[in-house]
Amino acid sequence: MRLAACVLALTTLLAGCSNDKNVLAKVNGKAITVDKFNDAARSAMTQYPGPPDSVKIHLLKDLVDRELMVQGAVKAGLRETPEYKAFAAQLERQVLRETLLKRLMGGPFPVSDAEAKELYDRRGVSTHARIIFCFDEKSAREAAKALAGGEDFTAVAQRFNPTGMIPPGGDIGFVQAGALLPPLDEVVRTGALHEVHGPLQGGGQGWFLIRLEERKTSPQPPFDQIKDQVSEMVRQRKQQAAGMKAVDGLRADYDVKVEPGAAQAVAERFRQSGAAGPQATPSAQNSPGAPALPPLPPAPGAEERKKAIAHYRGGEYTLGEAYDDLTNPGGNRPNFAVIPTVDRWIESQVLERAAQAEARKRHLNEEPEVKTRIEEQLNNFMLDGYYQRAVASRIHVEPSDIAAAYEMHKASFARLQSARVASVTMRDSAGAAALAEQAAHAPNLPEAAAAAGGRARQESLKFPASTPVWTQLEGRMMSMNVGDIAGPYHTPAGWLVFQLMDKQQNAPTFDTLPANARLQLQSAATEMKREARLAALTDSLRKAIHVEIHEDRLSALPWPPPVAPPGT
């Protein structure tokens, strides 16, 4: 199992060209450097037990095999498939967006003990709150007007809250400080009871009305016990605030605007087709055995595709692009029955394009760290496909393979049939432990017991055992050799020390194995054949692709690998 698990799990990028002593191996000119080797070693050390020299050879072989598989996948054309190209485009957008937001947010976000203690003190009181959430300010003010006119809060909450997003009646129960976004958190903590507060804009997510019912003390463990947990809450709040600020800044810098009526037009187009819910995705429609879902709307014509439904500095977002995004199996879709969610969805697509433009303006796509991260994940994606195509789909497990797997794992199916034991039960654990120590240096337990003025009981046992004590110790006896001493064990009669004098244990025949055991063996046989197929594949690639290994440089490397430099 080691070969498949390690070759396919190693995510170190085998890149870079060098002629110096930093290169441990080359696969068709692609270098595996000391730095890349150490990066892989640090992340996979637990998978490589054993003597250092042997471990280093195994790890380098797996790195070479992995690069052979990558190059084999490229030669097989997997880099040219539509699936690969779609994944590559999506991955690049994702990595650029995450990198940009990380830069815009700044960080790290340190938390002082004083900040953690302040939040801890605030969390000593919790408040029972009810909320009404609206995507836009207009709806929030309509809800506020209804409440001011005397309507029941629960009824208004049921009418305005998006289905499934907020608990019934808007009742979110008792909440402590730190549970909600600012400024909602402060209002819940300090606002007047039995009054409606708002509308309040909550972290760019929408608009809120809040009614506070009561407050009560909330017992907490001592601060020192949960300081790390509270500090992490503060850190996450800082990070979340920085993230919202970064998105707001991007929205303002790129002047993101959704055209009036755009959300209604998109929603109406999809509602007419019957695909009104977010669940009606192409991927769901094409799933084997899935119930038939309403068809997607017809694609817009050439001229209609050009219609701009949103703008940002440097570009526009068209109806055609929206249709493509909404029909993308890997994308997400809003609830077309709730217009504000469609509006938010359009804005999110435009913000995505603004983020890509800003990332490229900053040349983030050219940074080595970003390129490395993208290439690593692309290689992993390609390797998964190549493994399925060239290994997993090429094997077929025969009954003889399952029988061979049984012979290999036969010992694990063995069961204890009978045993002869000598045992002594004593009142205190110290005396029993001393007897066990003495018996280890005596000819046997009975003689050690006699020397201590006691007497060992000898008995023959059949399994399954008739007493709970020996039933519990059956597994221990299976792992013991004849003559081994075990204990002391606490039993209802006292502290037990015993010596295994003889035993009989046998594995059942293959024909008598239960169904669940045969399933386990089928899985083991499948894995064995995959391992053999993968080994054969890498061996054939090694013959077709030039591999150069510098064992002298490998032997000079320390093991375990040195700690990674800060910031890597």
LOTIGU-652924 format. One record per residue (C-alpha): residue in three letters; x, y, z. Coordinates in nm, 3 decimals. Layout:
residues N
   rest        c1        c2        c3
    ala         X         Y         Z
...
This chain:
residues 568
   rest        c1        c2        c3
    met     0.000     0.000     0.000
    arg     0.295     0.232     0.057
    leu     0.371     0.291    -0.310
    ala     0.027     0.411    -0.419
    ala    -0.037     0.607    -0.101
    cys     0.297     0.786    -0.102
    val     0.345     0.844    -0.475
    leu    -0.002     0.992    -0.520
    ala    -0.008     1.183    -0.190
    leu     0.321     1.370    -0.229
    thr     0.229     1.725    -0.327
    thr     0.577     1.874    -0.355
    leu     0.630     2.040    -0.692
    leu     0.917     1.876    -0.875
    ala     1.029     2.189    -1.056
    gly     1.334     2.397    -1.119
    cys     1.650     2.336    -1.315
    ser     1.998     2.334    -1.169
    asn     2.333     2.174    -1.231
    asp     2.467     2.223    -0.879
    lys     2.481     1.993    -0.580
    asn     2.134     2.103    -0.477
    val     1.986     1.859    -0.733
    leu     1.919     1.507    -0.605
    ala     1.756     1.371    -0.920
    lys     1.630     1.466    -1.263
    val     1.337     1.316    -1.451
    asn     1.367     1.401    -1.818
    gly     1.549     1.718    -1.714
    lys     1.300     1.813    -1.438
    ala     1.496     1.860    -1.116
    ile     1.418     1.728    -0.770
    thr     1.615     1.958    -0.544
    val     1.725     1.930    -0.182
    asp     1.472     2.198    -0.088
    lys     1.188     2.011    -0.256
    phe     1.301     1.684    -0.097
    asn     1.307     1.842     0.250
    asp     0.964     2.002     0.199
    ala     0.821     1.661     0.108
    ala     1.002     1.494     0.399
    arg     0.865     1.738     0.655
    ser     0.506     1.681     0.539
    ala     0.531     1.301     0.503
    met     0.775     1.191     0.776
    thr     0.521     0.969     0.952
    gln     0.475     0.769     0.630
    tyr     0.845     0.681     0.619
    pro     0.957     0.495     0.932
    gly     1.285     0.307     0.946
    pro     1.661     0.366     0.924
    pro     1.752     0.709     0.780
    asp     1.941     0.583     0.474
    ser     1.659     0.348     0.376
    val     1.392     0.611     0.440
    lys     1.566     0.873     0.225
    ile     1.601     0.630    -0.064
    his     1.232     0.536    -0.043
    leu     1.120     0.899    -0.031
    leu     1.335     1.003    -0.326
    lys     1.208     0.703    -0.524
    asp     0.850     0.807    -0.454
    leu     0.926     1.164    -0.564
    val     1.083     1.033    -0.884
    asp     0.786     0.799    -0.941
    arg     0.548     1.087    -0.891
    glu     0.725     1.299    -1.149
    leu     0.729     1.001    -1.386
    met     0.351     0.975    -1.341
    val     0.309     1.348    -1.408
    gln     0.507     1.323    -1.730
    gly     0.324     1.004    -1.823
    ala    -0.008     1.184    -1.775
    val     0.108     1.469    -1.998
    lys     0.214     1.223    -2.270
    ala    -0.126     1.054    -2.239
    gly    -0.291     1.387    -2.325
    leu    -0.459     1.455    -1.990
    arg    -0.342     1.817    -1.996
    glu    -0.545     1.871    -2.313
    thr    -0.879     1.739    -2.185
    pro    -1.174     1.980    -2.140
    glu    -1.195     1.873    -1.774
    tyr    -0.833     1.969    -1.710
    lys    -0.865     2.303    -1.887
    ala    -1.184     2.390    -1.697
    phe    -1.023     2.293    -1.367
    ala    -0.709     2.492    -1.451
    ala    -0.910     2.806    -1.525
    gln    -1.120     2.769    -1.211
    leu    -0.815     2.695    -0.996
    glu    -0.622     2.996    -1.122
    arg    -0.915     3.224    -1.043
    gln    -0.948     3.073    -0.696
    val    -0.578     3.100    -0.610
    leu    -0.551     3.456    -0.742
    arg    -0.861     3.561    -0.549
    glu    -0.739     3.404    -0.224
    thr    -0.391     3.551    -0.266
    leu    -0.528     3.897    -0.340
    leu    -0.766     3.896    -0.043
    lys    -0.487     3.778     0.184
    arg    -0.274     4.072     0.068
    leu    -0.561     4.319     0.104
    met    -0.650     4.191     0.450
    gly    -0.298     4.211     0.584
    gly    -0.223     4.014     0.896
    pro    -0.125     3.826     1.091
    phe    -0.383     3.927     1.349
    pro    -0.221     3.913     1.692
    val    -0.438     3.907     2.004
    ser    -0.321     4.037     2.339
    asp    -0.419     3.879     2.669
    ala    -0.606     4.202     2.753
    glu    -0.819     4.173     2.437
    ala    -0.900     3.812     2.513
    lys    -0.986     3.895     2.875
    glu    -1.217     4.177     2.763
    leu    -1.417     3.941     2.540
    tyr    -1.417     3.677     2.814
    asp    -1.569     3.926     3.059
    arg    -1.833     4.031     2.807
    arg    -1.931     3.670     2.749
    gly    -2.031     3.644     3.113
    val    -2.375     3.775     3.010
    ser    -2.596     3.639     2.732
    thr    -2.899     3.801     2.570
    his    -3.213     3.644     2.426
    ala    -3.263     3.802     2.084
    arg    -3.502     3.788     1.791
    ile    -3.396     3.914     1.450
    ile    -3.541     4.007     1.113
    phe    -3.300     3.991     0.822
    cys    -3.346     4.159     0.483
    phe    -3.110     4.167     0.189
    asp    -3.183     4.533     0.113
    glu    -3.249     4.844     0.318
    lys    -3.589     4.910     0.157
    ser    -3.731     4.579     0.279
    ala    -3.581     4.633     0.623
    arg    -3.755     4.971     0.651
    glu    -4.085     4.816     0.543
    ala    -4.046     4.557     0.820
    ala    -3.961     4.833     1.070
    lys    -4.273     5.025     0.964
    ala    -4.488     4.717     1.017
    leu    -4.346     4.671     1.368
    ala    -4.396     5.037     1.449
    gly    -4.759     4.998     1.341
    gly    -4.811     4.735     1.609
    glu    -4.769     4.411     1.419
    asp    -4.636     4.113     1.614
    phe    -4.257     4.066     1.579
    thr    -4.289     3.693     1.513
    ala    -4.541     3.748     1.232
    val    -4.325     4.014     1.066
    ala    -4.017     3.793     1.101
    gln    -4.198     3.504     0.932
    arg    -4.296     3.734     0.644
    phe    -3.958     3.897     0.582
    asn    -3.692     3.646     0.688
    pro    -3.558     3.434     0.398
    thr    -3.681     3.077     0.428
    gly    -3.431     2.845     0.589
    met    -3.182     3.117     0.685
    ile    -3.325     3.229     1.020
    pro    -3.497     3.015     1.290
    pro    -3.880     3.036     1.303
    gly    -4.004     3.369     1.434
    gly    -3.650     3.508     1.411
    asp    -3.573     3.360     1.755
    ile    -3.197     3.298     1.772
    gly    -3.207     3.222     2.146
    phe    -2.951     3.342     2.400
    val    -2.628     3.469     2.241
    gln    -2.303     3.574     2.402
    ala    -2.065     3.849     2.300
    gly    -1.860     3.753     1.996
    ala    -2.136     3.548     1.835
    leu    -2.255     3.815     1.588
    leu    -2.092     4.058     1.349
    pro    -2.041     4.421     1.447
    pro    -2.239     4.637     1.503
    leu    -2.499     4.372     1.585
    asp    -2.284     4.223     1.858
    glu    -2.260     4.549     2.051
    val    -2.633     4.621     2.016
    val    -2.724     4.277     2.149
    arg    -2.484     4.321     2.441
    thr    -2.582     4.674     2.546
    gly    -2.914     4.762     2.378
    ala    -3.231     4.829     2.572
    leu    -3.456     4.532     2.639
    his    -3.808     4.494     2.494
    glu    -3.729     4.738     2.212
    val    -3.665     4.697     1.840
    his    -3.324     4.817     1.724
    gly    -3.251     4.898     1.362
    pro    -3.249     4.873     1.071
    leu    -2.877     4.802     1.113
    gln    -2.638     4.706     0.835
    gly    -2.454     4.392     0.937
    gly    -2.108     4.350     0.792
    gly    -2.214     4.400     0.432
    gln    -2.440     4.093     0.451
    gly    -2.772     4.276     0.467
    trp    -2.997     4.469     0.707
    phe    -3.120     4.362     1.050
    leu    -3.392     4.446     1.300
    ile    -3.331     4.315     1.650
    arg    -3.560     4.280     1.950
    leu    -3.394     4.199     2.284
    glu    -3.606     3.997     2.528
    glu    -3.392     3.934     2.840
    arg    -3.039     3.897     2.974
    lys    -2.886     3.647     3.212
    thr    -2.546     3.554     3.346
    ser    -2.360     3.281     3.158
    pro    -2.121     3.079     3.375
    gln    -1.784     3.017     3.212
    pro    -1.475     2.810     3.300
    pro    -1.185     3.008     3.449
    phe    -1.018     3.239     3.198
    asp    -0.686     3.053     3.203
    gln    -0.862     2.734     3.094
    ile    -1.022     2.884     2.782
    lys    -0.785     3.172     2.706
    asp    -0.664     3.011     2.382
    gln    -1.021     2.949     2.266
    val    -1.128     3.308     2.340
    ser    -0.811     3.447     2.181
    glu    -0.890     3.254     1.863
    met    -1.241     3.405     1.862
    val    -1.090     3.754     1.880
    arg    -0.842     3.668     1.604
    gln    -1.119     3.536     1.379
    arg    -1.327     3.849     1.438
    lys    -1.031     4.066     1.339
    gln    -0.971     3.858     1.030
    gln    -1.338     3.863     0.937
    ala    -1.354     4.240     0.975
    ala    -1.042     4.279     0.763
    gly    -1.194     4.054     0.498
    met    -1.516     4.254     0.480
    lys    -1.316     4.577     0.463
    ala    -1.107     4.434     0.179
    val    -1.416     4.336    -0.020
    asp    -1.578     4.675     0.043
    gly    -1.260     4.844    -0.076
    leu    -1.251     4.632    -0.391
    arg    -1.618     4.711    -0.458
    ala    -1.549     5.085    -0.422
    asp    -1.220     5.089    -0.614
    tyr    -1.377     4.912    -0.912
    asp    -1.709     5.099    -0.885
    val    -1.912     4.776    -0.898
    lys    -2.273     4.842    -0.999
    val    -2.558     4.608    -1.090
    glu    -2.796     4.752    -1.348
    pro    -3.151     4.825    -1.226
    gly    -3.382     4.537    -1.317
    ala    -3.093     4.299    -1.395
    ala    -3.175     4.060    -1.111
    gln    -3.542     4.050    -1.210
    ala    -3.452     3.977    -1.574
    val    -3.220     3.691    -1.483
    ala    -3.464     3.545    -1.231
    glu    -3.755     3.568    -1.473
    arg    -3.560     3.388    -1.745
    phe    -3.484     3.094    -1.517
    arg    -3.826     3.090    -1.351
    gln    -3.993     3.058    -1.690
    ser    -3.797     2.737    -1.754
    gly    -3.914     2.595    -1.421
    ala    -3.555     2.587    -1.289
    ala    -3.637     2.826    -1.008
    gly    -3.449     2.666    -0.722
    pro    -3.080     2.662    -0.648
    gln    -3.090     2.284    -0.653
    ala    -3.167     2.263    -1.024
    thr    -2.806     2.246    -1.142
    pro    -2.685     2.068    -1.456
    ser    -2.472     1.837    -1.245
    ala    -2.776     1.729    -1.047
    gln    -2.976     1.681    -1.366
    asn    -2.710     1.453    -1.510
    ser    -2.655     1.241    -1.199
    pro    -2.734     0.873    -1.261
    gly    -3.059     0.774    -1.095
    ala    -3.146     1.131    -0.998
    pro    -3.507     1.242    -1.048
    ala    -3.576     1.447    -1.358
    leu    -3.548     1.820    -1.297
    pro    -3.696     2.108    -1.496
    pro    -3.496     2.194    -1.810
    leu    -3.265     2.494    -1.821
    pro    -3.385     2.798    -2.015
    pro    -3.274     2.832    -2.376
    ala    -2.941     3.006    -2.425
    pro    -2.963     3.375    -2.512
    gly    -2.903     3.474    -2.873
    ala    -2.586     3.642    -2.995
    glu    -2.719     3.995    -2.949
    glu    -2.889     3.920    -2.618
    arg    -2.568     3.774    -2.480
    lys    -2.402     4.114    -2.519
    lys    -2.653     4.292    -2.293
    ala    -2.466     4.435    -1.992
    ile    -2.635     4.362    -1.659
    ala    -2.355     4.500    -1.438
    his    -2.047     4.720    -1.472
    tyr    -1.711     4.759    -1.302
    arg    -1.417     4.983    -1.378
    gly    -1.251     4.831    -1.680
    gly    -1.528     4.593    -1.782
    glu    -1.888     4.479    -1.780
    tyr    -2.080     4.165    -1.696
    thr    -2.322     4.047    -1.962
    leu    -2.632     3.833    -1.971
    gly    -2.439     3.575    -2.173
    glu    -2.171     3.551    -1.904
    ala    -2.441     3.518    -1.637
    tyr    -2.606     3.235    -1.833
    asp    -2.272     3.055    -1.864
    asp    -2.202     3.094    -1.493
    leu    -2.550     2.978    -1.395
    thr    -2.531     2.669    -1.615
    asn    -2.179     2.577    -1.507
    pro    -2.197     2.241    -1.322
    gly    -1.925     2.354    -1.083
    gly    -2.087     2.688    -1.005
    asn    -2.353     2.799    -0.759
    arg    -2.698     2.939    -0.822
    pro    -2.914     3.175    -0.620
    asn    -3.275     3.121    -0.526
    phe    -3.453     3.281    -0.820
    ala    -3.768     3.324    -0.612
    val    -3.585     3.580    -0.392
    ile    -3.475     3.871    -0.609
    pro    -3.224     4.019    -0.359
    thr    -3.029     3.691    -0.361
    val    -3.005     3.709    -0.740
    asp    -2.884     4.068    -0.713
    arg    -2.617     3.960    -0.462
    trp    -2.518     3.674    -0.689
    ile    -2.466     3.907    -0.986
    glu    -2.259     4.140    -0.770
    ser    -2.046     3.848    -0.649
    gln    -1.970     3.750    -1.009
    val    -1.863     4.106    -1.089
    leu    -1.651     4.125    -0.772
    glu    -1.482     3.803    -0.884
    arg    -1.387     3.967    -1.214
    ala    -1.268     4.279    -1.035
    ala    -1.053     4.064    -0.808
    gln    -0.901     3.886    -1.109
    ala    -0.826     4.220    -1.274
    glu    -0.665     4.355    -0.957
    ala    -0.461     4.036    -0.906
    arg    -0.320     4.056    -1.257
    lys    -0.261     4.428    -1.222
    arg    -0.040     4.338    -0.925
    his     0.121     4.055    -1.130
    leu     0.026     3.800    -0.864
    asn    -0.007     3.537    -1.137
    glu     0.365     3.577    -1.207
    glu     0.484     3.524    -0.850
    pro     0.676     3.195    -0.805
    glu     0.483     3.098    -0.492
    val     0.149     3.142    -0.668
    lys     0.266     2.959    -0.981
    thr     0.399     2.675    -0.766
    arg     0.073     2.642    -0.575
    ile    -0.128     2.629    -0.896
    glu     0.104     2.379    -1.064
    glu     0.103     2.150    -0.760
    gln    -0.275     2.130    -0.758
    leu    -0.296     2.089    -1.134
    asn    -0.050     1.801    -1.114
    asn    -0.259     1.642    -0.839
    phe    -0.573     1.675    -1.051
    met    -0.397     1.525    -1.353
    leu    -0.245     1.243    -1.144
    asp    -0.587     1.147    -1.008
    gly    -0.717     1.112    -1.362
    tyr    -0.410     0.925    -1.482
    tyr    -0.427     0.685    -1.187
    gln    -0.792     0.609    -1.261
    arg    -0.722     0.563    -1.632
    ala    -0.394     0.372    -1.618
    val    -0.426     0.183    -1.289
    ala    -0.767     0.159    -1.120
    ser    -0.966     0.090    -1.436
    arg    -0.716    -0.169    -1.561
    ile    -0.754    -0.424    -1.282
    his    -1.007    -0.701    -1.227
    val    -1.016    -0.901    -0.905
    glu    -1.056    -1.275    -0.953
    pro    -1.152    -1.532    -0.685
    ser    -0.792    -1.651    -0.689
    asp    -0.679    -1.299    -0.598
    ile    -0.906    -1.300    -0.293
    ala    -0.770    -1.639    -0.189
    ala    -0.415    -1.506    -0.226
    ala    -0.504    -1.208    -0.009
    tyr    -0.636    -1.450     0.254
    glu    -0.307    -1.640     0.262
    met    -0.120    -1.312     0.307
    his    -0.347    -1.194     0.590
    lys    -0.431    -1.534     0.734
    ala    -0.277    -1.462     1.074
    ser    -0.521    -1.175     1.133
    phe    -0.813    -1.420     1.107
    ala    -0.675    -1.660     1.368
    arg    -0.886    -1.730     1.676
    leu    -0.789    -1.880     2.012
    gln    -0.918    -2.234     2.048
    ser    -0.781    -2.335     2.387
    ala    -0.519    -2.235     2.644
    arg    -0.358    -2.369     2.960
    val    -0.277    -2.104     3.219
    ala    -0.137    -2.070     3.569
    ser    -0.280    -1.778     3.767
    val    -0.260    -1.608     4.104
    thr    -0.515    -1.358     4.239
    met    -0.407    -1.119     4.515
    arg    -0.585    -0.855     4.717
    asp    -0.354    -0.560     4.647
    ser    -0.198    -0.442     4.320
    ala     0.147    -0.383     4.473
    gly     0.180    -0.744     4.584
    ala     0.057    -0.869     4.246
    ala     0.304    -0.646     4.062
    ala     0.589    -0.774     4.283
    leu     0.487    -1.134     4.210
    ala     0.482    -1.068     3.835
    glu     0.833    -0.921     3.862
    gln     0.959    -1.222     4.060
    ala     0.796    -1.467     3.818
    ala     0.984    -1.309     3.528
    his     1.310    -1.430     3.688
    ala     1.179    -1.765     3.817
    pro     1.132    -2.088     3.620
    asn     0.758    -2.027     3.614
    leu     0.472    -1.857     3.795
    pro     0.379    -2.156     4.017
    glu     0.734    -2.172     4.156
    ala     0.744    -1.793     4.208
    ala     0.410    -1.812     4.393
    ala     0.533    -2.101     4.608
    ala     0.850    -1.908     4.700
    ala     0.630    -1.620     4.814
    gly     0.420    -1.852     5.030
    gly     0.128    -1.875     4.789
    arg    -0.010    -2.116     4.537
    ala    -0.088    -2.078     4.165
    arg    -0.404    -2.217     4.015
    gln    -0.365    -2.410     3.689
    glu    -0.655    -2.459     3.451
    ser    -0.736    -2.544     3.092
    leu    -0.958    -2.299     2.905
    lys    -1.178    -2.340     2.601
    phe    -1.277    -2.045     2.382
    pro    -1.516    -1.878     2.359
    ala    -1.451    -1.865     2.735
    ser    -1.720    -1.930     2.993
    thr    -1.612    -1.651     3.231
    pro    -1.598    -1.273     3.166
    val    -1.240    -1.241     3.294
    trp    -1.091    -1.487     3.044
    thr    -1.316    -1.355     2.769
    gln    -1.168    -1.008     2.819
    leu    -0.814    -1.149     2.819
    glu    -0.857    -1.360     2.505
    gly    -0.704    -1.097     2.280
    arg    -0.409    -1.055     2.517
    met    -0.341    -1.429     2.513
    met    -0.349    -1.440     2.134
    ser    -0.058    -1.193     2.124
    met     0.141    -1.379     2.393
    asn     0.406    -1.646     2.347
    val     0.400    -1.962     2.558
    gly     0.577    -1.885     2.887
    asp     0.489    -1.511     2.886
    ile     0.355    -1.357     3.207
    ala     0.084    -1.089     3.206
    gly    -0.075    -0.872     3.470
    pro    -0.169    -0.759     3.717
    tyr    -0.528    -0.707     3.593
    his    -0.807    -0.587     3.821
    thr    -1.090    -0.841     3.848
    pro    -1.390    -0.872     4.083
    ala    -1.188    -1.122     4.292
    gly    -0.873    -0.907     4.315
    trp    -0.555    -0.849     4.112
    leu    -0.479    -1.126     3.862
    val    -0.133    -1.234     3.738
    phe    -0.118    -1.525     3.493
    gln     0.132    -1.721     3.282
    leu     0.046    -1.875     2.946
    met     0.161    -2.238     2.970
    asp     0.027    -2.354     2.633
    lys    -0.226    -2.249     2.368
    gln    -0.392    -2.355     2.044
    gln    -0.508    -2.097     1.793
    asn    -0.606    -2.152     1.433
    ala    -0.740    -1.955     1.141
    pro    -1.066    -2.069     0.979
    thr    -1.046    -2.216     0.631
    phe    -1.106    -1.978     0.341
    asp    -1.434    -2.155     0.254
    thr    -1.578    -2.097     0.602
    leu    -1.509    -1.720     0.616
    pro    -1.817    -1.503     0.680
    ala    -1.936    -1.256     0.415
    asn    -1.793    -0.946     0.588
    ala    -1.447    -1.109     0.605
    arg    -1.462    -1.187     0.233
    leu    -1.548    -0.821     0.160
    gln    -1.243    -0.712     0.358
    leu    -1.029    -0.956     0.162
    gln    -1.173    -0.830    -0.167
    ser    -1.067    -0.478    -0.071
    ala    -0.721    -0.606     0.023
    ala    -0.693    -0.797    -0.306
    thr    -0.800    -0.488    -0.500
    glu    -0.534    -0.281    -0.326
    met    -0.269    -0.547    -0.394
    lys    -0.349    -0.549    -0.765
    arg    -0.349    -0.171    -0.779
    glu    -0.008    -0.166    -0.612
    ala     0.125    -0.418    -0.863
    arg    -0.025    -0.228    -1.156
    leu     0.115     0.104    -1.032
    ala     0.461    -0.049    -0.982
    ala     0.451    -0.191    -1.335
    leu     0.343     0.147    -1.473
    thr     0.621     0.342    -1.303
    asp     0.875     0.078    -1.410
    ser     0.765     0.114    -1.773
    leu     0.780     0.493    -1.747
    arg     1.128     0.469    -1.599
    lys     1.239     0.277    -1.908
    ala     1.087     0.533    -2.143
    ile     1.185     0.851    -1.954
    his     1.543     0.931    -1.860
    val     1.599     0.939    -1.482
    glu     1.920     1.066    -1.321
    ile     1.975     1.010    -0.946
    his     2.265     1.138    -0.731
    glu     2.276     0.893    -0.440
    asp     2.594     1.049    -0.298
    arg     2.414     1.381    -0.248
    leu     2.117     1.201    -0.095
    ser     2.330     1.015     0.160
    ala     2.479     1.345     0.280
    leu     2.137     1.488     0.374
    pro     2.040     1.488     0.745
    trp     1.739     1.291     0.867
    pro     1.500     1.403     1.005
    pro     1.506     1.703     0.770
    pro     1.591     2.044     0.916
    val     1.309     2.266     1.039
    ala     1.164     2.483     0.763
    pro     1.285     2.846     0.763
    pro     1.031     3.098     0.900
    gly     0.777     3.216     0.647
    thr     0.802     2.911     0.420
